[in-house]
Amino acid sequence: GLLEIVRSGETSVPPAAELSKGINRFGDYEITAEDLSRENSNYKSTANVYYLDFNKLEFPLIVRGRAENDKLTLPFRNITKSIRKIQNEVRMPPEEREISPVICDGAGVVCAYGCGYDKKYMIDENTVKVLKISVRKVQNNE
């Protein structure tokens, strides 16, 4: 037997908001955005921490819930997949998929919590300034 306890009622997606530098809240998530210099070349992105080429981004950045046609081209995979499929692959709980943060710029999806970031924002040898975005799920009482 397996017992699964899920919050009762529907959890609504927070409204879209502009992402500012510093700490931002989006529902049960805390998103931190900070500028870094290119001095350190060992920036390693993870599923929840993204190091992006600042000059490739189109500001302002917007944080919102997942939309129907959101897609990412993940670095080193060279294939484009819908965020929905990536969330399935990483086994994100179904109740979190619609409400987890997706960060976009004027050109499309930049990164999605638990999924990764789009390769067009990848740091390369021409990168001068880096934007670090960290996303973590927090408890309601934090």
Phi, psi and omega in degrees: 000145177231128177249124179243128180250125182234146177303141178280154179080166181277139174266126183271151179282129177299155179293151177299145181213155176286136179273123179251166177293148183098207184265130178237147175249140175220095184060236180272016184240146175246125182242124180248130178239128179214146177275140176230158175273168183272009183303320179271124181261004184259032178289124180239112178284153176232190180291343183232358176230125186236130174252115189239150175287111184305318185285349177271349182275147175253111184273152007279156173271142181241137173251133182205177174281172181293138176252164186307313187255021179294131180223155176227143167253103185286140178302144175071000178252335178053032172225148178259131180227154175289149178299325179302315179293320179296317178300322176296316181299320182273006177058041175293135179304136183306324181290347180262344189298317182283331188259355179286147187288139172238129181252129185233157169239193181296340182263349180141202183287129177267311181201160179221134181306130178080351185250320183125197183232164181279139187294341180291347179258010184294143177290136177225189184294343180266357182292131178252320183233141184243138172253122177260125176241123178243136179234132176218147177275134181240159175282152181301335182267006179275000000 
